[in-house]
């Protein structure tokens, strides 16, 4: 459950970053500054597209990181992740970790 809460917070943070960096098409690509320099704002088409991670990918990364942080101790990793040991064992098998 803690993993999902952590992922929820990360998704909210990513959403916030995306919304803050959103530039409507009506904004000119070049903006004059007081120092008469031009700043180029990239068009949406110029930005690289990255395929979003799935929840399974995120869950796998969290499990890998937790296991790494506790030196492979599954009992401690399960406690950190807020899941039962059996659930962790099942996830390890499911993801081939």
ChimeraX attribute file (.defattr): number of C-alpha atoms within 10 A of each C-alpha:
attribute: neighborCount
match mode: 1-to-1
recipient: residues
	/A:1	9
	/A:2	12
	/A:3	16
	/A:4	15
	/A:5	10
	/A:6	13
	/A:7	16
	/A:8	12
	/A:9	12
	/A:10	12
	/A:11	12
	/A:12	12
	/A:13	12
	/A:14	12
	/A:15	12
	/A:16	12
	/A:17	11
	/A:18	11
	/A:19	10
	/A:20	9
	/A:21	9
	/A:22	10
	/A:23	15
	/A:24	9
	/A:25	9
	/A:26	6
	/A:27	10
	/A:28	12
	/A:29	13
	/A:30	12
	/A:31	13
	/A:32	11
	/A:33	9
	/A:34	7
	/A:35	6
	/A:36	8
	/A:37	10
	/A:38	12
	/A:39	11
	/A:40	11
	/A:41	13
	/A:42	11
	/A:43	13
	/A:44	12
	/A:45	7
	/A:46	8
	/A:47	8
	/A:48	7
	/A:49	8
	/A:50	6
	/A:51	6
	/A:52	7
	/A:53	9
	/A:54	9
	/A:55	11
	/A:56	11
	/A:57	12
	/A:58	14
	/A:59	18
	/A:60	18
	/A:61	13
	/A:62	18
	/A:63	23
	/A:64	16
	/A:65	14
	/A:66	20
	/A:67	21
	/A:68	13
	/A:69	13
	/A:70	13
	/A:71	11
	/A:72	13
	/A:73	12
	/A:74	20
	/A:75	16
	/A:76	16
	/A:77	24
	/A:78	19
	/A:79	14
	/A:80	16
	/A:81	20
	/A:82	14
	/A:83	15
	/A:84	14
	/A:85	16
	/A:86	12
	/A:87	11
	/A:88	19
	/A:89	14
	/A:90	12
	/A:91	16
	/A:92	16
	/A:93	10
	/A:94	10
	/A:95	14
	/A:96	8
	/A:97	11
